[in-house]
Amino acid sequence: MKGLPRRTNLPPLILSKTFIGSVVPPPKVAPRKKVPPIQAADVVRLHDMLIVKKRRLQGTVSGMRSEALEKDEAVSHDSIADHGTDMFDQDITLSLVENEQAIIQSIDEALVKISEGLYGKCENCADNIRKERLEALPFARLCLDCQEAQESGRG
């Protein structure tokens, strides 16, 4: 780059983006909109939703678990294929039970956050989680931006 004047008053990061004497400004990132905290009345309503969902899931889990275990004891296996099918069904049922239990655990964590006054805060960036997201998924732990970043491998 002989013959071009070097601009020494620019920061090094911008100097590295020079092209024949012109400076390319860094890309502008739109600032995140400030999300208002969730209102107390909404927290009460979502708390009630969480309790109802937890009770419903506990009943489902209990029923599925006992059904899977009763099937195993009650079925006489006339063929290896029948036995294999029953084992496959039992594995699927127990996987569903495991998933439901994970949701129950997330609900319990959300209920603890409500009691501690931390409900509606993103665990990653500490911003408020939008009310619409909490209404759709009342046990959400992350704001939508952080959830998308996590799912795409950026977070």
Secondary structure as a PSIPRED ss2 file (coil, helix, strand):
# PSIPRED VFORMAT (PSIPRED V4.0)

   1 M C   1.000  0.000  0.000
   2 K C   1.000  0.000  0.000
   3 G C   1.000  0.000  0.000
   4 L C   1.000  0.000  0.000
   5 P C   1.000  0.000  0.000
   6 R C   1.000  0.000  0.000
   7 R C   1.000  0.000  0.000
   8 T C   1.000  0.000  0.000
   9 N C   1.000  0.000  0.000
  10 L C   1.000  0.000  0.000
  11 P C   1.000  0.000  0.000
  12 P H   0.000  1.000  0.000
  13 L H   0.000  1.000  0.000
  14 I H   0.000  1.000  0.000
  15 L H   0.000  1.000  0.000
  16 S C   1.000  0.000  0.000
  17 K C   1.000  0.000  0.000
  18 T E   0.000  0.000  1.000
  19 F E   0.000  0.000  1.000
  20 I C   1.000  0.000  0.000
  21 G C   1.000  0.000  0.000
  22 S E   0.000  0.000  1.000
  23 V E   0.000  0.000  1.000
  24 V C   1.000  0.000  0.000
  25 P C   1.000  0.000  0.000
  26 P C   1.000  0.000  0.000
  27 P C   1.000  0.000  0.000
  28 K C   1.000  0.000  0.000
  29 V C   1.000  0.000  0.000
  30 A C   1.000  0.000  0.000
  31 P C   1.000  0.000  0.000
  32 R C   1.000  0.000  0.000
  33 K C   1.000  0.000  0.000
  34 K C   1.000  0.000  0.000
  35 V C   1.000  0.000  0.000
  36 P C   1.000  0.000  0.000
  37 P C   1.000  0.000  0.000
  38 I C   1.000  0.000  0.000
  39 Q C   1.000  0.000  0.000
  40 A H   0.000  1.000  0.000
  41 A H   0.000  1.000  0.000
  42 D H   0.000  1.000  0.000
  43 V H   0.000  1.000  0.000
  44 V H   0.000  1.000  0.000
  45 R H   0.000  1.000  0.000
  46 L H   0.000  1.000  0.000
  47 H H   0.000  1.000  0.000
  48 D H   0.000  1.000  0.000
  49 M H   0.000  1.000  0.000
  50 L H   0.000  1.000  0.000
  51 I H   0.000  1.000  0.000
  52 V H   0.000  1.000  0.000
  53 K H   0.000  1.000  0.000
  54 K H   0.000  1.000  0.000
  55 R H   0.000  1.000  0.000
  56 R H   0.000  1.000  0.000
  57 L H   0.000  1.000  0.000
  58 Q H   0.000  1.000  0.000
  59 G H   0.000  1.000  0.000
  60 T H   0.000  1.000  0.000
  61 V H   0.000  1.000  0.000
  62 S H   0.000  1.000  0.000
  63 G H   0.000  1.000  0.000
  64 M H   0.000  1.000  0.000
  65 R H   0.000  1.000  0.000
  66 S H   0.000  1.000  0.000
  67 E H   0.000  1.000  0.000
  68 A H   0.000  1.000  0.000
  69 L H   0.000  1.000  0.000
  70 E H   0.000  1.000  0.000
  71 K H   0.000  1.000  0.000
  72 D H   0.000  1.000  0.000
  73 E H   0.000  1.000  0.000
  74 A H   0.000  1.000  0.000
  75 V C   1.000  0.000  0.000
  76 S C   1.000  0.000  0.000
  77 H C   1.000  0.000  0.000
  78 D C   1.000  0.000  0.000
  79 S C   1.000  0.000  0.000
  80 I H   0.000  1.000  0.000
  81 A H   0.000  1.000  0.000
  82 D H   0.000  1.000  0.000
  83 H H   0.000  1.000  0.000
  84 G H   0.000  1.000  0.000
  85 T H   0.000  1.000  0.000
  86 D H   0.000  1.000  0.000
  87 M H   0.000  1.000  0.000
  88 F H   0.000  1.000  0.000
  89 D H   0.000  1.000  0.000
  90 Q H   0.000  1.000  0.000
  91 D H   0.000  1.000  0.000
  92 I H   0.000  1.000  0.000
  93 T H   0.000  1.000  0.000
  94 L H   0.000  1.000  0.000
  95 S H   0.000  1.000  0.000
  96 L H   0.000  1.000  0.000
  97 V H   0.000  1.000  0.000
  98 E H   0.000  1.000  0.000
  99 N H   0.000  1.000  0.000
 100 E H   0.000  1.000  0.000
 101 Q H   0.000  1.000  0.000
 102 A H   0.000  1.000  0.000
 103 I H   0.000  1.000  0.000
 104 I H   0.000  1.000  0.000
 105 Q H   0.000  1.000  0.000
 106 S H   0.000  1.000  0.000
 107 I H   0.000  1.000  0.000
 108 D H   0.000  1.000  0.000
 109 E H   0.000  1.000  0.000
 110 A H   0.000  1.000  0.000
 111 L H   0.000  1.000  0.000
 112 V H   0.000  1.000  0.000
 113 K H   0.000  1.000  0.000
 114 I H   0.000  1.000  0.000
 115 S H   0.000  1.000  0.000
 116 E H   0.000  1.000  0.000
 117 G C   1.000  0.000  0.000
 118 L C   1.000  0.000  0.000
 119 Y C   1.000  0.000  0.000
 120 G C   1.000  0.000  0.000
 121 K E   0.000  0.000  1.000
 122 C C   1.000  0.000  0.000
 123 E C   1.000  0.000  0.000
 124 N C   1.000  0.000  0.000
 125 C C   1.000  0.000  0.000
 126 A C   1.000  0.000  0.000
 127 D C   1.000  0.000  0.000
 128 N E   0.000  0.000  1.000
 129 I C   1.000  0.000  0.000
 130 R C   1.000  0.000  0.000
 131 K H   0.000  1.000  0.000
 132 E H   0.000  1.000  0.000
 133 R H   0.000  1.000  0.000
 134 L H   0.000  1.000  0.000
 135 E H   0.000  1.000  0.000
 136 A H   0.000  1.000  0.000
 137 L C   1.000  0.000  0.000
 138 P C   1.000  0.000  0.000
 139 F C   1.000  0.000  0.000
 140 A C   1.000  0.000  0.000
 141 R C   1.000  0.000  0.000
 142 L C   1.000  0.000  0.000
 143 C C   1.000  0.000  0.000
 144 L H   0.000  1.000  0.000
 145 D H   0.000  1.000  0.000
 146 C H   0.000  1.000  0.000
 147 Q H   0.000  1.000  0.000
 148 E H   0.000  1.000  0.000
 149 A H   0.000  1.000  0.000
 150 Q H   0.000  1.000  0.000
 151 E H   0.000  1.000  0.000
 152 S C   1.000  0.000  0.000
 153 G C   1.000  0.000  0.000
 154 R C   1.000  0.000  0.000
 155 G C   1.000  0.000  0.000
